[in-house]
Amino acid sequence: MSLKYFRAPAFFIVFILLGAGVSAQEIKIYLKTSPIPEALRPFSEPATLSLLATAADGKPLASGWLNLRLQAPRPILFSTDFPLAEGSALAEMRLRLQAGKAEWKYNFPIRGEYHLFVEVLAPDGTQSSKMFAIEVGEHRSKWLTLAAFMLGLFGIGVLAGRIFTHPVSNGPGALRAIFYASIFFAVSSSTAFSQVGEVKPNARLEIDPLSAGKLARIRWILDADGGNAGRGALLSLAITHIEKKMTVFAIDKIPVEGEFSMNFHFVDGAEHRVSARAELPGGRSIRSEQLVSVSGVEPPVAAMLPAMGLFLTVIALGLGVGRWSLRRTTPP
């Protein structure tokens, strides 16, 4: 299946700025998420995204295609757990409408406002496009952990300020306290090598070399044979994070003619399982699977600077409070 609609970035710029003209009045597009957007959280249970395309009279389109592109948020100040995913394209694919609907599952990796760009192509050539904003909030436990961590840094600063407030050891003491606090900011990354699982006959998976921070092409191909000359099938495809035992993407029983392809962003440098199951005419089914390991990439230093600046500021404030409190309680 061709991804030509996603090879030219100008395609998205045109339909965002100009809309779909007259055709936008003829086709309406609706998005539903389960759970509701207010309950979405990063790397939690995968959300189900459902799109509905209807004609002007409200009746679902009998058939047609959806071109989809999901864009990750870009935090204004503090980075997320996956800096390389910020502001990048996460998924690009084309799905066939069934009674005006298309559905898939996706596990949002980071907090922020995602943009889902949708274009509907009706059989008569009518087109319509729309952009949906999906807000994903951070886990409350992470905010509590951050608050406790900053309170601990402030306490370290206060203690260091009281201990090292002496005429001779002011400078070295403050520097030593900051050095001890900086051990909290160690950053590490790991890389791995790819492993390929056994693929059953008559169908195969082709996956580009994977690297965190880049889109990879995933292609499922059904080989034509006497029992399936038309190459029609209902395809179910899932991507699972093996270490976390978590589904990050899934589509279920979508009609395909011989092949399906998509671009997908593996944001975590870890091992994943890509599995596919095709139901063929006559009750036959074919399963395909690959185990792939995503090469980790060191996040840019710029992504860590705002957080490190905040933490060092908290320590410096603690140092100041510690020095001030000791001088207030020490007689002249």
C-alpha positions in Angstrom: 0.0 0.0 0.0 1.4 3.3 -1.0 2.3 6.1 1.5 2.6 8.7 -1.2 0.4 11.1 0.8 3.0 11.2 3.5 6.1 11.6 1.5 5.5 15.3 0.8 5.3 17.5 4.0 3.7 20.1 1.9 0.6 17.9 1.8 -0.2 18.5 5.4 0.7 22.2 5.3 -1.8 22.7 2.4 -4.7 20.9 4.0 -4.2 22.6 7.4 -3.9 26.1 5.9 -6.4 25.9 3.1 -8.7 23.2 4.5 -10.6 21.1 2.0 -12.6 23.9 0.4 -16.1 22.9 -0.8 -15.6 19.2 0.0 -15.1 20.0 3.7 -18.8 20.9 3.8 -19.7 17.6 2.3 -17.8 15.2 4.6 -17.7 15.6 8.4 -15.1 13.9 10.5 -15.4 12.9 14.2 -12.9 11.5 16.7 -13.6 9.5 19.8 -11.1 8.2 22.3 -11.5 5.6 25.0 -10.8 6.4 27.7 -11.8 10.1 27.4 -9.0 12.6 26.8 -9.1 13.8 30.4 -8.2 10.3 31.6 -5.3 9.6 29.1 -1.9 9.2 30.6 1.6 8.5 29.0 2.7 4.8 28.7 -0.4 3.5 30.5 -3.1 1.3 29.0 -3.4 1.9 25.2 -6.1 4.2 24.1 -8.7 3.3 21.4 -9.0 6.0 18.8 -12.1 5.8 16.6 -12.8 8.0 13.5 -16.1 8.4 11.9 -16.6 10.1 8.5 -20.2 11.0 7.4 -21.8 12.8 4.5 -23.6 16.1 4.9 -26.8 14.3 5.8 -25.1 12.5 8.7 -25.0 9.1 7.1 -21.6 7.2 7.4 -19.6 6.9 4.2 -20.1 3.4 2.7 -16.4 3.2 1.8 -13.3 5.3 1.4 -9.9 5.8 2.8 -8.3 7.6 5.7 -4.8 9.1 5.6 -3.5 9.6 9.2 -0.6 11.3 10.7 0.0 11.7 14.5 2.4 14.4 15.7 3.9 14.4 19.2 3.8 17.5 21.5 6.8 19.7 22.1 7.0 20.8 25.8 7.7 24.5 26.3 10.2 24.2 29.1 10.9 20.8 30.7 11.6 17.7 28.7 9.7 14.4 28.9 10.8 10.8 29.4 11.5 10.5 25.7 13.1 13.8 24.4 13.7 12.3 20.9 9.9 11.9 20.5 9.1 15.5 21.2 7.7 17.3 18.2 8.2 14.3 15.9 5.9 12.3 13.7 4.8 9.2 15.6 2.7 7.3 13.1 1.7 7.6 9.4 -0.8 5.2 7.9 -3.7 4.7 5.5 -6.8 2.8 6.7 -9.9 1.7 4.7 -13.2 3.0 6.0 -15.7 0.3 7.1 -19.3 1.8 7.4 -17.6 5.2 7.7 -15.4 4.1 10.6 -11.8 3.3 11.3 -10.3 2.3 14.7 -6.9 1.5 16.1 -5.1 1.5 19.5 -2.1 3.6 20.5 -0.2 4.1 23.7 0.7 7.8 24.0 4.4 8.0 25.1 4.7 11.5 26.6 2.5 14.2 28.1 1.3 17.2 26.1 -1.0 18.1 23.2 -0.9 15.7 20.3 -2.1 16.6 16.8 -3.8 14.1 14.7 -4.1 15.1 11.0 -6.8 13.2 9.1 -7.7 13.3 5.4 -10.8 11.4 4.1 -10.9 10.2 0.5 -14.3 9.2 -0.7 -14.8 6.8 -3.7 -16.2 9.6 -5.8 -13.0 11.7 -5.4 -14.5 13.9 -2.6 -11.9 14.9 0.0 -12.0 16.4 3.4 -9.4 17.0 6.1 -9.3 18.0 9.8 -6.8 18.3 12.6 -7.7 17.0 16.1 -5.9 18.1 19.3 -5.5 15.3 21.9 -4.3 16.4 25.3 -2.5 13.8 27.4 -1.8 14.7 31.1 1.1 13.5 33.2 0.7 10.9 35.9 -0.1 12.5 39.2 2.5 10.3 40.9 5.3 11.8 38.8 4.4 15.3 39.9 4.4 14.1 43.5 7.8 12.4 43.0 9.2 15.6 41.4 7.9 17.7 44.3 9.5 15.3 46.9 12.7 15.3 45.0 12.9 19.1 44.8 12.1 19.3 48.5 15.0 16.9 49.2 17.4 19.0 47.1 16.3 22.1 49.0 16.9 20.3 52.3 20.4 19.3 51.1 21.1 22.9 50.3 19.9 24.1 53.7 22.0 21.5 55.5 25.1 22.3 53.4 24.6 26.0 53.9 24.6 25.6 57.7 27.5 23.2 57.7 29.8 25.2 55.5 29.0 28.7 56.6 32.5 29.6 57.9 34.8 32.4 56.7 37.5 30.1 55.3 35.3 27.3 53.9 32.4 29.2 52.3 33.4 28.7 48.7 34.7 25.1 48.8 31.8 24.0 51.1 29.2 25.4 48.7 30.9 23.8 45.7 31.2 20.5 47.5 27.4 20.5 48.4 26.5 21.2 44.8 28.8 18.4 43.7 27.2 15.9 46.0 23.7 16.9 44.8 24.8 16.6 41.2 25.1 12.8 41.5 21.3 12.7 41.1 21.6 13.7 37.5 23.4 10.8 36.0 22.1 10.0 32.5 22.6 6.6 30.8 21.4 4.9 27.7 21.7 1.5 26.3 21.8 0.0 22.8 20.9 -3.4 21.6 21.0 -5.5 18.5 18.2 -6.8 16.3 16.7 -10.2 16.5 14.3 -11.7 14.0 11.7 -14.2 14.9 10.4 -17.0 12.6 8.0 -15.9 9.9 5.5 -18.4 8.7 5.1 -19.2 4.9 2.9 -17.2 2.6 3.2 -13.9 4.5 6.1 -11.8 5.7 7.0 -8.7 7.7 9.5 -6.2 6.4 10.8 -3.7 9.0 13.4 -1.0 8.4 16.4 -0.9 10.8 15.1 0.7 14.0 16.5 3.6 15.9 14.8 5.7 18.5 14.0 9.2 17.2 13.2 8.1 13.6 10.2 6.8 11.7 10.6 3.2 10.6 8.6 1.5 7.8 6.6 -1.6 8.7 5.3 -3.6 5.8 3.2 -6.8 5.9 3.0 -8.7 2.6 0.7 -11.6 1.7 2.0 -13.8 -1.1 -0.6 -14.7 -3.7 -1.3 -18.4 -4.1 -4.0 -20.7 -5.5 -6.1 -20.6 -2.4 -5.9 -16.8 -2.2 -5.6 -15.5 -5.7 -7.4 -12.2 -4.8 -5.0 -11.7 -1.8 -7.9 -10.3 0.3 -7.5 -10.7 4.0 -8.6 -9.2 7.4 -5.3 -8.1 9.1 -4.7 -7.7 12.8 -1.3 -6.2 13.7 0.2 -5.4 17.1 3.4 -3.9 18.4 4.3 -4.9 22.0 7.0 -3.5 24.3 8.5 -6.7 25.6 10.1 -5.4 28.8 7.0 -3.5 30.0 4.6 -6.2 28.6 2.6 -3.4 27.1 0.9 -2.9 23.7 2.0 0.3 22.1 0.0 0.0 18.8 -2.7 -2.3 17.4 -5.2 -2.6 14.6 -7.8 -5.3 14.5 -9.3 -7.0 11.4 -8.8 -4.3 8.8 -9.5 -5.3 5.2 -6.4 -5.3 3.1 -5.6 -6.4 -0.5 -2.3 -8.2 -0.4 -0.3 -5.8 1.8 -0.3 -3.1 4.5 2.4 -0.6 5.3 2.8 2.2 7.8 5.5 4.4 9.3 5.9 4.0 13.0 8.1 5.8 15.6 9.6 3.5 18.2 10.3 6.0 21.0 12.0 3.6 23.4 15.3 2.0 22.8 14.2 -1.5 23.8 13.0 -4.8 22.4 9.6 -5.0 20.7 7.5 -7.7 19.2 5.7 -7.0 15.9 3.0 -9.6 15.3 0.5 -10.0 12.5 -2.5 -12.3 12.0 -4.4 -12.5 8.7 -7.7 -14.2 8.3 -8.1 -15.4 4.7 -11.2 -16.5 2.8 -12.2 -20.1 3.6 -11.4 -19.9 7.3 -7.6 -20.0 6.9 -5.3 -17.8 8.9 -1.6 -16.9 8.7 0.5 -15.6 11.5 3.8 -13.6 11.2 6.1 -12.3 13.9 9.4 -10.5 14.3 11.3 -9.6 17.4 13.1 -6.3 16.9 15.4 -4.3 19.1 15.4 -0.5 18.8 18.8 1.1 19.1 19.0 3.7 21.8 20.1 7.2 21.1 21.6 9.7 23.6 19.1 12.5 24.2 20.4 16.0 23.3 22.0 17.9 26.2 19.6 20.8 25.6 16.8 18.5 26.8 18.4 18.2 30.2 19.5 21.8 30.8 16.2 23.3 31.9 15.6 20.6 34.6 19.3 20.7 35.7 19.0 24.5 35.9 15.9 24.2 38.1 17.4 21.6 40.4 20.6 23.6 40.9 18.6 26.8 41.6 16.7 24.9 44.3 20.0 23.8 45.8 21.3 27.3 45.7 18.2 28.6 47.4 18.7 26.0 50.1 22.3 27.1 50.6 21.2 30.7 51.0 18.5 29.8 53.5 20.9 27.6 55.4 23.5 30.4 55.6 20.9 32.9 56.6 19.3 30.7 59.3 22.7 29.9 60.9 23.6 33.6 61.0 20.3 34.4 62.5 20.8 31.9 65.4 24.5 32.5 66.0 25.3 35.4 68.4 27.7 38.0 67.1 
